[in-house]
Amino acid sequence: MPVKTRSTPNPLRLGLFWLGIQAVWGAVLGIALQARTIELIVGPGALLAYGRLATLGAVVAAIVQIVVGPFSDARRRGTSRRIEFYLVGTIAGSFALAWFFGAQDFGALTFAYVALQAGLNVAIGPYQAIIPDAMPRSSFGRASSWMAALQSAGNAVGAILAAYINDARILAGSLIALLIATVSATGAHVRRLALEPPPPRQRLRITRAFADLFVSRALVYVGFYTLLGYLLFYVARVLTAPTLAAAKSESGVLILAFTLFGALGAAVAARPTDRFDKRLVASVGGAIVIVALAGFIATDAFIGAVACTLAAGIGWGIFLAADWAIACRILPSGALATTMGFWNLAVILPQIVAPALTTTMLARLALTTGPAGPKAAFALAAGETLIGIAWLWRLPREALGE
């Protein structure tokens, strides 16, 4: 029996799988990777070990996305709706999550984290083509704001689970269940849609607009991953949480606040992103994040850190909505997943650069212990974000089709 189709896609249902994916990364990159490293490596070596492991995982993610992208585009030009990539990524990622939270030594943790990055990134590149696949160009801004809001909401859910569920098996099971539920909802909706016609094959071309967008996005994400990666250390050393459990709990509160207000920022940016210069909208968001990072450096009180977190979340949500809308305008529709694989390097490479650069700086300045280290990391994050936002203005307005 033929599948019935709807003419109007639902941005919420399209984006639900993104919520599930980002819940995993909110739990793992925000808290669990750092906490599991501290559990398995006692002493100051934990900070350096975390940086190396985060770098390795990001390298694997980059390779997988580049390999999968062209295959996904070729399938899309046939009869595929890319759903098979969602399912393979979910299954592989689920097994890797169970392994990650059950690892009993750092070697097993390393293999499990690499497997998690490889598995989920089979799905991520093809899935990020969903807006141009399903939505008309006039609605890219609205759909992008939904994706940004669901990204923030997913990060919040993951952070809450990682901060407050102490049983590793229950935590892994919760993340796996959420991943399966969201891919089922999005996959069922995509299966019933009348998608946009498959575009003709296009070769990947690195234009000046693509290069400028890539560099700008990468620099901003280096700042983001520096903030995210060293937040737990900030809570433990600057806010002086008495135990690792307390530091995880307080970090969870901050990440929850950041992501919830990130969703608010994305919602606020929805209409301006469709109506005004997207570079300006992204710049407003970036400026708010920079001010918030300065606030983190200036305070050593938890209430002050909460206030800075709320501001940073709003700014980040605004930036995400504009950034995704810009990419949907610039990337070639005929090689979308292929280009998304390279565009996503602007998110993946910062996962390599942020810990490597920050760890090198802290080691050179002898700041790997004590409260000065996390504050120095946040100062570096502010500088990286500032340069990234400034670089965005090299992008000509006509390249956005406005």
N, C-alpha and C positions, 0 to 999 in steps of 0.2 A: 504494500500500500504506500503511495507517495506521501512524503512528509508535507504537512500543511505549513505554509509560511506566513509570517506577519510582515507587513510593509514598514512598520515603525519599530526600530530597535529601542530597547530600554537601557539607558546608560548605567543604571544601578545594577541590573542583572549582567550586563556585559562586564562590569568591573568587579563583580564579587570574587572571582578567582584571584584578582590582584590583592584583595583583602586577605585571602588565605595565604598567598605567597609571602606577603609582607608581614603577616603574623609570625611566620617562621623566622624571617630575618629580624624582626623586632625582638624575638626571644633569643635567638642565637647571637646575632651581631651586637645587640644592645647589652645583654647580660650574660647569657649562658657560656659563650666562648671564653670570655674573660674569667668568669667564675670557675668553670671547669679547669681552665689552665692554672688558676690559683690553687684549686683543690689538688691537682696532680703534680704541680711543681711548687715546692715550698721555698719561700725566700724571694729576694729581689730579682732572681732570674725569671720569675713569672712574667714580668712586664716585657722582657726581651723575647721570651718564648711566644707570648701572645702576638707580638708584632710579626714574627717569622711565620707563624701559622696563618694569620690573617692574610699575609702576602701570598703564601702558597695557594690558599683557597681561591683568591682572586685571579691568579694566573690560570688555574684550571677553568674557572667560570668564563674567562675571556676566550680561551681556546674552544670550548664547547659551543659558545654562541656563534663564533665565526664559522665553525664547521656546519652547524645545523641550519643557519640562515638560508643559504642558497637552496638547500634541499626543501625547506619549507616553502620558499617562493615557487619552486618548480611544481610542487604539489598543489599550490593554490591556483596556478594557471591551468591545472587539470580540473578535477572535481572536488578536491579537498577543501574543507573549511578550517583546516589546521587543528582540529580537535584531537587527532591522534597524538600530536606533540604534547598537548596538555596532559593527556592520560599517561603517556610514558614518563613524563617528568614527575607527575604526582606519585606514581608507583615507585619509581626509583628513589625519589626524595623521601617517601615514607619509610622505606627500609633503612635508608641512611640515618634518618632521625632516630629510629630505635637504636641503631648502633652507636650513634653519637652520645646519647644520654646513658647508655649502658657501658661505655668504655671504662676499663679499670686501670689503664695506664696511658701516658701521653702519646705513645706510638699508636695505640688503637684509636685514640681521639683524633690524631692527625689523619689517619686513613678514613675515618668516618666523616670528618669535616670535608675532606676532598671529595668523597663520594656524594655528600649532600650538595656541594656546589655543582658538581657535574650533573647530578640528576635533575635538580630544579632548573638549571639553565638550559636543559633540553626544551623546557616549556616556555621560558621567559621571553626569548627573542620572538618566536612565532606568535605568542600571545600578545605582545606589545603592538603587533600590527592590527589589532582588533578594531581600533577606532577608524582608520581609513578603510578597512575592509567592510565595516558595517554602517558607518555614519556619513552623511553628506558633509561637504567641506564647510558649509555655513554653520554647522553644529560642532565643529572641532573644539572650540573653546569650552562649551558647556560639557561635552563629554570628557575633556581633559580635566576639568575641575572635579568631576566625579571620580576619575581615576586618582587624582591627587588626594582627594578627601578619603577615599577608601584605602589608599596607601597609608595615610596617617592613622586611620582607624585600625587597620591591620597591625601596624607597629605598636599601637596602644594595647591591643588585645594580647599580642605576643609578650610585651613587656610585663603586663599584669600576670600572665601565666607563669613566666620565668621568675618573677619576683616573689610570688606567693605560693607556688606549688613546689614543695620541697622534695616530694617523691618523684624521682627521675622517670619512672615508668608511667606515672599518671601524666606528667608534663609531656612526655613524648606522645602518649596516646591522645592527649587533648589536641596537640598540634596536628597530628596525623588526621584525626577526625575532622578538624576544621578544614584542612587542605582538601580532603575528599569531598566534604559537603559543598564547598565553594566551587570546585571544578565541576561537580555534577550540575550545580545550578547554572553556571555560565555555559557549560557545554550543551545543556538541553536548550537554552535560549538561542545560542548560535546555530544549533541544528535546525531550528524552526524559522530562522530569518531568511528573507530575500536579500542576500548580500549584494554589495556593489559589484558591478561586472569586473571580472579579473582583468587587470591591466596587462598590456603587452609586455613582453620581456624587455627589461632595461638593464644595461650594464651599470655596475657601481662606478660612479664618477665622484672623485673627491673635488668638489667645487670649492671656491673660496668661502661661500656661505656655509657649506657643510663644515669646513675646517674651522672657521671662526666660532660656529655654534659648538663644535666639539671641544675646542680649547676652553671656551668660556664655561661650559657645563662641567668639564673635568676639574677645573680650578675650584669651582663652587663646591663640587662634591668632595674634593680633597678636604676642604674646610669642614664639610658636614661629617665625614668619617673620622676626622680628627676629634671633633666634638663628641661624637657617639662613642668612639673607641676608648677615649680617656675619661669618660664621665664617671665610670665606677671608681677609677683611681682618684678622681676629684672628690667624690663623696667620701671615700675612705681617708684621704690624706688632708684635704682642705676643710671639709665639713666634719672631719674626725668621727666618723661612724665607729662605734666601739668594737664591732665584730663584722666578719664577712657577711653573715646573714643580715645584719642591720644595714650594711652598705648596699646589699642587693635590694633590700626592701625600699630604701630611700631612693636608689637609682630607678627602681620601678615606678615610684611616684613621679619622679621628674620626667621620665620617658613617657609615662601616661599623660602628664600635663602637656608635654611638647606635642605629642601626636594628636591629642584631642583638639588642641588649639591650632594645630596644623590643618585639621579638617575644617575648622572655622575659617582659617585664612584662605583655603582653597575655595570655600563657598563664597566668600567675599569677592574673590578674584574672578568668579565665573563670568559675570556680565562685562566688567572692564576688559577682560581678555578677548572677548569677541568684538568689543566696540572701539578699543583704544590701541595705541602702539604697544605691542606685546613686550618690547624691550623695556619700556618704561614701567610696566607692571612688574616684570621680573626684577628690575632695579630697586623698586620700592621694597619688595620682599627681601632682597639681599641686604639693603641698608638696615632694615629692622634687625636682621640676624646679627650684623656686625655690632650694632649698639648693644644687643643682648650679650654677646661674647665679652664685650668690655665690662659689662655689669658682673659677669661671672668672675672675672679677674679681680674686681674691686671688692667683692663680698666674701665673707667666710661664714655667713649665717645661712641656715637652711631656708628660712623664709625669703631671704634675698635671692637665693638660687632658684626658688620657685617662681618668683616674679620674672627673673631673667628667662627662665624656661618658657613661660607663657608667651613672652614677647618673641622669643626665637621661634616658637611653634607657629605663631601667626605669620611671621615673615617667611618661614620655610614653606608653608602651605601656599602663600601667594606666589612665591617663586616657582614651585612645582607646577601649578596650573598654567602659568605663562610659558614655562619651559617646554612642557609637553605639547602645547598648542603650536609653538614655534616649530618644533620638530615635525609635527604632522603636516605643516605647510611646506617645509623645505625638503624632506626626504622624498626620493622618487617612488611613486606608487608601484611601478613595475618591478622593483627590487626591494620591497619593503622590509621583509624579514632579514634579508641579507644586509641591508643598510642599518636596520635596527641592531643587528649583531655588532656592527662597527660603532654605531651611535652609543650602544650600551657599554662600549669600552670606556666611554667618558664617565660611567658609573663604576665599572669594574676596576679599571686602572687606578682610580683614587683609593680603592681598597688595598692596593699594593703600595701606592706612593705614600698615603697618609701614615700608616704605621712605620714604614721604613724611614721616611723623612723625619718624622717626629722622634722615633727611637734614636736615630743618628744624632739629632740635635740635642736631645736630653743626655745622651751618653757623652757627647763632646763637652757639654756644659756641666757635667757631673751632677745632673738633676734627676737621676733615676730613683732617688729616694726623697721623701719629704714632700711638703705641700707645694714647693716652687715648681716641681715638674709638671703637674697638671695645669697650673696657671700658665706656664710657658707654652704648653701645648695649645691652650685656648687662644693665646695671643697669636700664635702661628695660624690657627684656624681663621681668625679675623682677617689677617693679611691675605690669606689665600682666597677668601670669599670676596674681598675688595677687588683684587686683581681680576677675578673671574667676572664680576659684574661690569667692571670697566671694559673688559675685552668684548663683552656682548655688543657694545656699541660700534664695533667694527663691522657688524652685520648690517648691510644696507636694507632700508625699509622695503624697497621694491622686491627683495628676495622673499619677503613674507607674503607677497601677493596682496598687499593692502593699498 
